[in-house]
Amino acid sequence: MASNVRNQSEKIKFAEPQLGPLSQIHTGGDAEFLVRPTTFYQLQAALAFANAEHLPVTMLGALSNSLVSDRGIPGLAVHTALLNRMYIQGSLLVSQCGTSMDLLIDYAIENGLGGLERLGGLPGTVGGAVYGNSGSHGLYTADHLYWIDYLDREGNLIRMRAHSEEFSYRHSPFWGNEGMTIYEVAFQLEPIIRTNEARVEKERYKAQRRATGQYSHPSIGCIFRNPEGESAGRIIDSLSLKGTSIGGAMISPEHANFIINRDGTATSDEVKALIDLVKATVWKERGITLVEEIRYLGSW
């Protein structure tokens, strides 16, 4: 395999494999191979390399809702942040997968298109938001999705029309499906005239997110899905778990559904141990099984 890797490396530019600096919570080990494609063809070549070498593929967006193992990620990790081209096509806003959702909303408003304002401040990328059907204030990414272009494991580009019944709370057809790599998506938006008002609305929702302490310390956002009719944060708060820490990982004193890297020394194992502690305590005290909305990446 070593010779094949050398041959492929002439076509594919591998990046430094450290993942901790890329993670929003600043924890985690290294990738076996890491690429940061800037074009469709580079992404396609990277997937072809992984397919030829029988390597697992892990897609990385902003790493805003993913916990990378301290033991790293085997196979090929693809960091999409440089796939960030956007353009307008009538009332469609088309974006590559690595675009920041927050910048996408700004771009939409600047071009007279509205509808995404309630997602203001969402920390992830377009691809990640589609993958996990991210939402806020009653609006979900899928609510405005029109189509998704994805690559299969053989590198074929396929267009999928977005049907609402295929998406649900924190779930999409792409969830857990390594053979479907989101490349580009289109949002069906609404023409607006009062772009100033849309901007103010978007910033208001972003300020509400900031008020929860999401940007105060490195974190990966909400850890747990909300149980039916309940708030995971309120359940955890009711058990006086805010401020509980294991090593450098702490349940945020500002929002009980966040775990923060309070002083930059936390490890992913410590974050995971704190997650397990919360789940065990909530089950023991309330009889509720909390389910993570984050992804665990790598070797656990």
C-alpha positions, 0 to 999 in steps of 0.5 A, a space after each residue: 500500500 505504501 507505494 500506492 500511497 506515494 503514487 496517489 500523493 502526486 495527485 492529491 495534496 495531503 494536509 497535516 493530519 492534526 485534527 485538534 486545531 480544526 475541532 471547535 472544542 480543540 480536542 482529538 488526535 490525528 487523521 491517518 490521511 487528511 485532505 482539504 479539497 478546494 474543487 470538485 475534482 480534488 474531492 472526487 480524486 480523494 474519494 477515488 484514492 480511498 476507494 482504491 485503497 479500501 480506506 474508510 472515509 470521514 467527512 469533516 465540516 466545521 467539527 462543530 457537532 463532532 467529537 474526535 477520538 484522542 486516538 484519531 481517525 483511521 483512513 481518509 478524513 476530508 475537511 471541506 472548509 475550502 469548498 465554499 463557493 456560493 451563487 444565486 440562481 433565481 430564487 435558489 441559493 446554491 452552495 458547496 458543502 463547506 460554506 459556513 451557514 452563518 456566512 450563507 445567510 448573510 450572502 442570501 440577505 445581501 442578494 435579496 433572499 430570505 427565509 433562513 434568518 432563524 438559523 443565524 449563528 448556527 456554527 456549522 457548515 452547509 454540508 453538516 447542517 444538511 447531514 444532521 438537519 440542524 435547526 433553531 427556533 423551530 426552523 430546520 435546514 431541510 425546510 428550505 432545501 430544494 436539491 442536494 448533489 452528492 457523490 457515491 463511493 465510486 465518485 459519481 455525482 448524483 442529484 437528490 430532490 429534497 423531500 421533507 418526509 426523508 428528513 426528521 429531527 436531527 436526521 437526514 438520509 445522509 446520516 451514518 451513510 459513508 457512501 453518500 458525500 454531500 457536495 453542493 446543495 440548493 435552498 429555495 428562498 423568498 425574494 425580500 425587499 427589506 434586507 435591513 430588517 432581515 439582517 436585524 432579525 438574523 442578528 437577533 437570533 444570533 445574539 440569543 445563541 451568544 447569550 447562551 454562552 455558546 461562544 464563550 469557550 470551545 465546545 461542540 454545541 448541544 450534546 443531547 437531543 431533546 427528548 419528546 416534549 422535554 428540554 435536555 438542557 433543563 433536565 440536566 440543569 434540574 439535577 444540579 449538574 452545571 459546572 460538573 467537570 472531569 479533567 478539563 471538560 466541564 458542563 457549561 455553567 451557562 447552558 447545561 446541554 453544552 460541554 466546554 473545554 474550560 481552560 484548553 486542557 480537556 481531552 476527548 476522553 474526558 468529554 466522553 466521560 462527562 457525557 456518560 456521567 450525565 446520561 447515567 445520572 439522568 437515567 437514574 434520577 429521571 428514568 430518561 435515556 438521553 441520546 447524543 446529537 453529536 457524532 463520535 469520530 474515529 477509534 473509540 
